[in-house]
Amino acid sequence: MKKTLFFLIILLSLTLNWGFKACQCYAETGHQLWLRMIEPQQEANVMLSDDTFLTPTIYIAIDELSRYWRKDTDIVLRIANLPIDNDGFCISKENNNIFIQARTDRGLLYGAYYLLRRQSTGNIKISSSKPIIESPKFKFRILNHWDNLNGTIERGFAGRSIFWNIPLLNQKNNTILREYARANASVGINGTVLNNVNASPQILSEENILKTAYIAETLRPYGIKVYLSVNFASPKVLGGLPTADPLDEDVCKWWKEKIAEIYNAIPDFGGFLVKANSEGQPGPGDYHRTHAEGANMLADALRPYGGIVMWRAFVYAPNSPDRANQAYDEFMPLDGLFRDNVIVQIKNGPIDFQPREPASPLFFSMRKTNIMPEFQITQEYTGESIHTCFLSTMWHEFFDDIQSERKILPFSAIAGVANIGNSENWCGSDMAQANWYAFGRLAWNPELSSEEIASEWLKQTYTNAPKFVEPMTRVLCDSREAVVNYMMPLGIHHIFAGNHHYGPEPWYAPRGVRADWTPPYYHKADSLGIGFDRTATGSNNLAQYPERIRSRYDMAPEYTLYFHHVSWQNVWNLLCEKYDTGVRQAEGFVDVWRSMKEFVDTERFELQLAKFDRQAKDAWWWRDACLLYFQTFSKMPFPEGSPAPRHRLEDLQKYQLRMDNYTAADISKLP
Ligand code: GCW
C-alpha cells in the first residue's frame, strides 16, 4: 500500500507536468474523436499492485482511468504471467475492486481503454463470476501513412501530414502526436508506417532518421512502433553507389549500415514497407532479380534487430490484357521463397481499393509465405472525405470470403492506409473517423460485427441515445452498399474520372493514355453488352481461384460484370434499378440525418448535413453519367419507374465532378 501511495504521488506530479489535458481543450470540432470522455467530479482510485513497477505505458493507463473512470470501484493494475497473448488482458472483479491484469504494460493500457469504452457505451457492469479475457487476433495492427516529406499526403483528404515538414519539437505538434498515439492505442493499433510507399530516398537521411526517432519516442509509451517505407534505389540515390542490385555486396553493406544507424537511434524500430517495381518505383526487377531476392536482402539485414519487411504485391504492367491477373502471376511462383521475417502485403482486391472487388486470389493460394491484407481507410475511391462510406462491411466481406475457403484468417498482420491529416477533425469529416475506428477494432477482433462497431463508435462520438444510435447504425451499415449502387453496381469497377478518383467518367479514354488507366478497359461496354469476361473465354482470371471460391464468384450477382460480359437484354434493367436504389439510399441518409438534429451539436450537425447533401447530389451525377453513357451502347429505354435524369450527358462530359467542398450556392450553379 505504501508503494501505491508513492506511485500516486509520482503520478500526481507527472500529471501536473504532462502538458496536455486530453479531451478538455476543444469545442465540438470532431477533434476529440471517439474519446469524448468527461472528467467526473472525483478522480477514481487506481492502484498499482505491489509486485508491478510503473512504466510510462502504465502511467498512461493509470492517468486515463483515474481521470475518466466514473464508478466508485477501485481499480488495481497488475502485470502477471497469464496464459494469454502479450497484448491481451484479463479483467476481473473481486469485492469492490476491478483487477486489470496483463503480461505486459501494453496489455494493461488496452485493458484500461477497454473499461473506458464499456463506460462510454453504457455497458459498465463487470461480472464477479466471469473474468473478461481479450487478446488481439493479429499481432501487427498497422497504419500506413502515404505522407510525403514535403507535408502533402497522397490520397489524403484531411489536410497535411502530422509527421513531416513541420517543426517537430514544437509543443503543439507534440500534442498532436500524443493525441494520435492515444487514439490508436484506444483501439489497439500498435504500429505505424510514417511515410508514403512512393518513398523518397531522403527518408533515410540522417536528419529524417532523427525525426523518426523523435516520433518513435512520443508514440512508444502508447505501445506503437514506427516503420518506414523505403525506396529500393536508396543505395544509389542517397548512398551514391553505382547500383541498387540486391545481390551486390556493397549494396548489402550499405543497407546493413543504414539499418544499424536506424536501430542506434530507435532500438525498437519495426522495419520497412516496400513498394517495388510498381507504378514506376525502382525494385529488384531493375536488375533482373525477383521480389523474393529483393525482400530477403532487406530481411537479412533487419533480422539481427528483430525487424520485419512488408513487401507489397501491388504490381501491374502496362499492356497486360488483364490487370487482375498480374500480382498472382508474379508472386505465386515465389511462394515459399521469402524469409520468415518478410510479410507479403496484398491489397484486399486484385485491382485497387474499388467500392467492391473480389478478394485477391493470392490470399487463397500463397500458403508458404507470410501474407497480410492491406485495406484502404482513406476513401480514395469511395467518396473521399465527402461521402459517408462505412468500410467495416467491406472488410467483413473480405474476411468472410477468405474464411470460407481457408477456415481461419491466415495472417498475423494487417495494414490500413490511413485517412488522417492535420485537419481539425483528423479525417476531413466526422463520419470518416468511423473507418479509422473500425480498422482498429477489426484488427483487434475481426469477429465484431459492423453493427457493433458502428454503434460503439456512434455512442462515443455523439450520444448514447437509442433514437440516434439505432437509425445512424443503419445508415452506416448501409452506406457502403449505397456507394456501390450509385457508383459501380454489379461488379463494375474503376470507371473514375481521368485525373481523380472521385467522380465518374466511364467514357474517359484519350489517345496516348495507358489503356489500363482508362475506364473502357474495365467496363468493356459495347453494342452487345457490358462487363469484363474473366472466364475461360476471356482472361481466365477465375482460374486463379480455388474451386469453391471460383464457383461462388462465378455465380455471385454482385460480381456479375466483374467476371462476365453480359448482354444488354439481360442486364440493362437491373443496372438501372441498382443505380436508382443507390440514389434513393443516399437521399435517405440526408433525411435520417436531418431528423437527428436534436442529438448533435450544431457545428457537427451542420457540417455533416452539407456532406450528406453533397453525397446525394453526387449520387445523381454518378447515376446519370453512367446510365446515360451506357445507354449509348444499350440503346434501351429506362425501365418503368426509373426517374428521368437530372443532367444531360453532354453537360456531364463537359464538366468534371468537383472534389472540393463547394458551397450550396455553387451547387445551384451546377448543370
Ligand atoms: O491506389 C493507387 C493510388 C496511388 C497509390 C497506389 C499504391 C501510393 O492511386 O496513389 O500510390 O495505388 O497503392 O501504391
Residues whose N, C-alpha, C, O or C-beta is under 5 A from the ligand:
A	BS01	GCW	E154 N198 D352
